[in-house]
Amino acid sequence: MDITRLRDETPGCAVVNHLNNAGSSLPTRRTLDATLDHLRLEAEIGGYEAADQAHERIEAFYPSTARLIGARPDEIAFIENATRAWGMAFYSLDFAPGDRILTCRSEYSSNYISYLQVARRTGAEIVPVPDDAQGQIDVQALADRIDKRAKLISISHVPTQGGLVNPAAEVGKVARAAGVPYLLDACQSVGQMPVDVDAIGCDFLSATGRKYLRGPRGTGFLYARRETTAHLEPVFLDNHAARWTGATVYEVRADARRFENWERYYGGILGLAAAVDQATALGLDAIWGRVQALGGALRERLARVPGVVLTDLGAVKCGIVTFALKEGRHEAIRAALRERSINVSISTKFSSRLDMDGRGLEDVIRASVHIYNTEDELDRFVDALQAARRALA
Ligand SMILES: *Cc1c(COP(=O)(O)O)cnc(C)c1O
């Protein structure tokens, strides 16, 4: 990987030491231009006319995204963010009293809030599966909980609050063997590591544009496996998802675009498609190798710093590095780093209650690396962290 070139084609690299890639990563100039050029075209010739003119490039989003995750183009829906993509799948499922939703303890807040809402409405039960000794979902414990009541297996591949990578494919084997639908929140993994829907065996997968894919904000997508989800009618329909075929009848689209809605961010689709193509061209194996190496290098540096407690779990760790300081004051540290143009974020207990409460963590500092970060930036981050701690002491 040519890091100098990667940085040259990423305008933000000249401005910030960006270690908030799990929040929103820096796009390349090509991705930025794909979006901006379309916004300009809309302003010049009209939004509908611009969409007509860019039709072929907009359509190319579907095969590009399908290729990225080993899907078919008709299994991809463009949706404005990962949460809504996930919700379109989850809320389209039917639950009855006693039905069980099997999930992981590191599950993302928005997903868990949705389980709580649906459990309250329908009488379904939420079953958080215990973690194994390394903090990932215990696949045997999951298998032990499979019975007639299991209606959905739904987990986060990589949680928002740490370096953990859940064994998504092992979970998929359990789901396939049991014939239980499997919904995977792949928001932090798509773009960071190879993700193949057949190797994983999921029925639905949700992802966002702005995180490891380096796409624009306000973009995301849903994958819906054709063989297992074609019978599902989306929780919301409009005149894009369905056609009003007679005064009292409508017909729902057959492909995954039935989960979309009519109005969308065309500039964002074009930007996301550019970002997806770039990730594919670089190669997800190469991206994953670099991100893991940088993540490991950052953990090594932090492990040597007195008063830093690393908080990442998992047998496999990704580019999301989290830690706590013995003196706390994480938010003040984050703000002090921002003044030095170093971007990190804070994950609080509100992002993943079961995990954070279970470990007695109020919040952690999250420094998430991407391919364009350098070891020099990691050094400067650790130095600045220490300077900020001294200044606040
Ligand atoms: C960020 C995140 C989401 C939400 O993604 P949006 O695009 O903001 O909706 C969902 N799940 C996980 C694990 C995340 O980290």
The ligand as an SDF file (V2000), in Angstrom:
LIG
                    3D

 15 15  0  0  0  0  0  0  0  0999 V2000
  -22.3970    3.7840   14.1870 C   0  0  0  0  0  0  0  0  0  0  0  0
  -23.0590    2.4680   14.4330 C   0  0  0  0  0  0  0  0  0  0  0  0
  -24.3820    2.2580   14.0310 C   0  0  0  0  0  0  0  0  0  0  0  0
  -25.2410    3.3620   13.4860 C   0  0  0  0  0  0  0  0  0  0  0  0
  -24.8780    3.7550   12.2060 O   0  0  0  0  0  0  0  0  0  0  0  0
  -25.6200    5.0280   11.5770 P   0  0  0  0  0  0  0  0  0  0  0  0
  -25.1120    5.1180   10.1850 O   0  0  0  0  0  0  0  0  0  0  0  0
  -25.2260    6.1890   12.4370 O   0  0  0  0  0  0  0  0  0  0  0  0
  -27.0660    4.7890   11.6470 O   0  0  0  0  0  0  0  0  0  0  0  0
  -24.9160    1.0020   14.1860 C   0  0  0  0  0  0  0  0  0  0  0  0
  -24.2060    0.0040   14.7180 N   0  0  0  0  0  0  0  0  0  0  0  0
  -22.9250    0.1480   15.1310 C   0  0  0  0  0  0  0  0  0  0  0  0
  -22.1910   -1.0080   15.7090 C   0  0  0  0  0  0  0  0  0  0  0  0
  -22.3150    1.3970   15.0020 C   0  0  0  0  0  0  0  0  0  0  0  0
  -21.0670    1.5720   15.4190 O   0  0  0  0  0  0  0  0  0  0  0  0
  1  2  1  0
  2  3  1  0
  2 14  2  0
  3  4  1  0
  3 10  2  0
  4  5  1  0
  5  6  1  0
  6  7  2  0
  6  8  1  0
  6  9  1  0
 10 11  1  0
 11 12  2  0
 12 13  1  0
 12 14  1  0
 14 15  1  0
M  END
$$$$
